[in-house]
Amino acid sequence: MSPLHDLKINLNGQYIFFLNQNVISEYSGSLRKVIKQSKKKKNKKNKSPEIITIELDDFPGGPDGFELVSRFCYNNGDISIIDVSNVSTLYCCSVYLGMTEKFCLSNLFLQTDKFLQEVFYGSWNDIVMCLKNCEQVFVQADSYGLVDKLIFAALTKISRNSETFSSSSLSSFASSLSPEMAKNTPESDSRYISQSVSCGRSNEWWFDDMSNLSPQIILKLVMIIGAYKTNIKSSILTRFLLHYLKTKLQTKSRSTIELMRNKLEYSDLANTAVEGVISAGRNAFSCRKLFWVLRVLSSFSLSRESRTGLETLIGEMLEQATLDDLLISAGESREGGFYNVDLVIRLLKVFVKNMEEEEEESREKNMKDIGKLIDKYLREISPDQNLKVSKFLGVAESLPDSARECFDGVYRAIDIYLQSHPNLTSQDRAKICRCLNYKKLTMGTCKQLARNPKIPPEIAIEALKSRCENQQHTTSDVKVVNKSFSCRYSEEKKKPVLLHLEISDKLADRLKTRGAYNWRVMDSFREGL
């Protein structure tokens, strides 16, 4: 009589199981063969019987899977241990160990296969549960064709309960799996009708359930849909992928390791979603929705091509954007500022280029709208301590002068920036003012600029002179110069109206002292404004 534990199983090089050779050999053809070969070798060496050691690598389900198999064997093939939470694992174990009816009339493979046949035509929840169980044994489940069959069953359920795609389009896919599944498509099998889920829900009823699955399963779903041309509406698939990725982001704090481990799969899904968004275009997605898509997908390592395509689509309809849309966080790396300013600069370049092809009337209106929006954006980002002068200018100078009727908004943003960055050098303070068109400043703003002690004197003088020169070309009033500044008299009312200040050449010379500015004279000048 054999010892109770004459078989040692070394599982994946980490776990040890002691079993009885006869019990295991009764069900597993693979182990029976190995045991038989080991005994022959020992007999040739005239060694006495001892414990046989077998190493199993990459076993489906690991120690938990092998324990289920052991329980099945020691319970004389009892089927009670099989349910939707472990049937996928047990099926893969049975294939791996060769547990077919050749060795036992009601072996594990036959029982799990029968159970899965009922699942294929059973409830939606059972299908999803089996797919969830496939995650633990995905490599084997995929190579054995189980994942494909379960996905087919899921797609069939979806087709019976929504207008996502025609069930007849599943025939080619079903025939590639097995002749039986091809015969039992929804249109020929009444079991789908009696056990289908409610049809009263929208086409998105399955989104939440499928969002609980791993990216490998979802990527397989996408590949199957594309390979067999199931005519699924691309907008539905795109919306599902966006929903799936958004759901994963919401649970990121609990699954950061999982996201990193499956970074490649998530990236593929995100790029597929972008392809769908670009294909649908502006007819299916508003500008705000596209910004939402960009926020979600940017966390999943988009390819450069996908990112460029999505940004181009947004840039071409940027006139519909709001301030909230543009305020996108820079993410974890905020050395260049809290907000993603580079993104806005890229979007503006696309917008300006696209406007060149628009009709003049439409182009002028859209340019004016985006000019007002960008002025608000500049005021919003100006207090950021990490925002560099070059980034500020990059945004401000992305639009042509024609986009702004007045540059007062740009000056207010500059003023906020200078107050928030008190340690700027004089060169940087002068540099940031280069984005101003002094001739498009109102007189009140021009005076504020000249009074502002944070504005370099040369900028203040240049602004006032430019403003005065511009005024000479836009009014016919009589100019009367009095010492250092001038007043204009209205010819109609014959009384003085101070329209602007004009710096005389004499005053300009007094403000300079050998190439540098006389700060005492400049301060007294500012006090007189």
Secondary structure, DSSP 8 states (H G I E B T S, - for coil): ---TT-EEEEETTTEEEEE-HHHHHTT-HHHHHHHHHHHHHHHHTT-----EEEEE-S-TTHHHHHHHHHHHHHTTS-GGG--TTTHHHHHHHHHHHT--TTT-TT-HHHHHHHHHHHHHTS-HHHHHHHHHHHGGGHHHHHHTTHHHHHHHHHHHHHHHSSSSS-GGGGHHHHHHH-HHHHHT-TTT-THHHHT---TTS-TTTTHHHHTTS-HHHHHHHHHHHHHTT----HHHHHHHHHHHHHHHHHTGGG-HHHHHHTHHHHHHHHHHHHHHHHHHGGGT--HHHHHHHHHHHGGG---HHHHHHHHHHHHTTGGG--HHHH--B--S--TT-SB-HHHHHHHHHHHHHHHTTS-HHHHHHHHHHHHHHHHHHHHHHTT-TT--HHHHHHHHTTS-GGG-S--HHHHHHHHHHHHH-TT--HHHHHHHGGG--GGGS-HHHHHHHHH-TTS-HHHHHHHHHHHHHHHHTT---EEEEETTEEEEE-TTT-SEE-------HHHHHHTEETTEE-HHHHHHHHHH-
